[in-house]
Amino acid sequence: MNAHLMARSAYSGAVVPTRTGRGTEYEVFARVTRRLRQAQTGDGGFADLVRALHDNRSLWTALAADVAVETNGLPPELRARIFYLAQFTTHHSRRVLAGEASTDVLIDINTAVMRGLRGEGDGA
């Protein structure tokens, strides 16, 4: 094997696409939303529901903290909407845990944000 072939084989694995910030955010939302859907079926029991809700609240808490910073580059109106959704998510999650509500609204919100991250609608 000559040096040219060795170099090609050494760098052939480097063609993995680089994920953008939006792509990473989309993947996090997709993972959390998938867990909410799975927990909704009830197959994993209450513990799976609690874990899925915790992960979703953690995601929204991180988003709220990010948009609360003055140096955040998003428009102020969008930042306010995201912050409100984070508050709503926390409140609604408590209702789900109390057995007073379902995860449907949380899944719908996450799905709308995912569409926005993909450029398929208004998003958040």
JOUR-V239938 format. One record per residue. N is the residue number from 1. RES is the residue in one small letter. SS is DSSP state (H for helix, E for strand, L for the rest). BURIAL is I if it has 9 or more other ideal C-beta (glycine too) atoms within 8 Angstrom, else O. D_FIRST is the distance of its C-alpha to the first C-alpha in Angstrom with 2 decimals. Layout:
BEGIN
n=<N,N>
res=<RES,RES>
ss=<SS,SS>
burial=<BURIAL,BURIAL>
d_first=<D_FIRST,D_FIRST>
END
This chain:
BEGIN
n=<1,2,3,4,5,6,7,8,9,10,11,12,13,14,15,16,17,18,19,20,21,22,23,24,25,26,27,28,29,30,31,32,33,34,35,36,37,38,39,40,41,42,43,44,45,46,47,48,49,50,51,52,53,54,55,56,57,58,59,60,61,62,63,64,65,66,67,68,69,70,71,72,73,74,75,76,77,78,79,80,81,82,83,84,85,86,87,88,89,90,91,92,93,94,95,96,97,98,99,100,101,102,103,104,105,106,107,108,109,110,111,112,113,114,115,116,117,118,119,120,121,122,123,124>
res=<m,n,a,h,l,m,a,r,s,a,y,s,g,a,v,v,p,t,r,t,g,r,g,t,e,y,e,v,f,a,r,v,t,r,r,l,r,q,a,q,t,g,d,g,g,f,a,d,l,v,r,a,l,h,d,n,r,s,l,w,t,a,l,a,a,d,v,a,v,e,t,n,g,l,p,p,e,l,r,a,r,i,f,y,l,a,q,f,t,t,h,h,s,r,r,v,l,a,g,e,a,s,t,d,v,l,i,d,i,n,t,a,v,m,r,g,l,r,g,e,g,d,g,a>
ss=<L,L,H,H,H,H,H,H,H,H,H,H,H,H,H,L,L,L,L,L,H,H,H,H,H,H,H,H,H,H,H,H,H,H,H,H,H,H,H,H,H,L,L,L,H,H,H,H,H,H,H,H,H,H,H,H,H,H,H,H,H,H,H,H,H,H,H,H,L,L,L,L,L,L,L,H,H,H,H,H,H,H,H,H,H,H,H,H,H,H,H,H,H,H,H,H,H,L,L,L,L,L,L,H,H,H,H,H,H,H,H,H,H,H,H,H,H,L,L,L,L,L,L,L>
burial=<O,O,O,O,O,I,O,O,O,O,O,O,O,O,O,O,O,O,O,O,O,O,O,I,I,I,I,I,I,I,O,I,I,O,I,I,I,I,I,I,O,O,O,O,O,O,O,I,I,I,I,I,I,O,I,I,I,O,I,I,I,O,I,I,O,O,I,O,O,O,O,I,O,O,O,O,O,I,I,I,I,I,I,O,I,I,I,I,I,I,O,I,I,O,I,I,I,O,O,O,O,O,I,O,I,I,I,O,I,I,I,I,I,I,I,I,I,O,O,O,O,O,O,I>
d_first=<0.00,3.79,6.80,8.22,6.32,6.68,10.15,11.00,10.51,12.40,15.16,15.47,18.22,20.22,21.81,24.62,27.86,29.98,33.37,36.45,39.57,41.38,38.59,38.71,42.49,42.33,40.10,42.52,45.46,43.82,43.14,46.68,48.30,46.51,47.90,51.35,51.22,50.19,52.96,55.39,55.10,56.35,54.06,52.91,56.40,57.96,55.35,52.62,55.00,55.66,51.96,51.27,54.28,53.30,49.82,51.40,54.00,51.39,49.47,52.71,53.85,50.68,51.25,54.90,54.03,51.54,54.04,56.83,55.19,56.70,53.39,51.99,51.09,52.46,55.83,58.76,59.93,56.59,56.40,59.90,59.03,56.00,58.18,60.86,58.39,57.25,60.89,61.52,58.52,59.88,63.35,62.27,60.00,63.10,64.94,62.16,62.25,66.05,65.76,67.46,64.58,61.31,57.81,58.04,58.91,56.12,53.59,55.12,54.89,51.25,50.43,52.26,50.31,47.03,48.18,48.98,45.58,44.06,46.55,48.44,51.88,53.99,52.16,54.11>
END
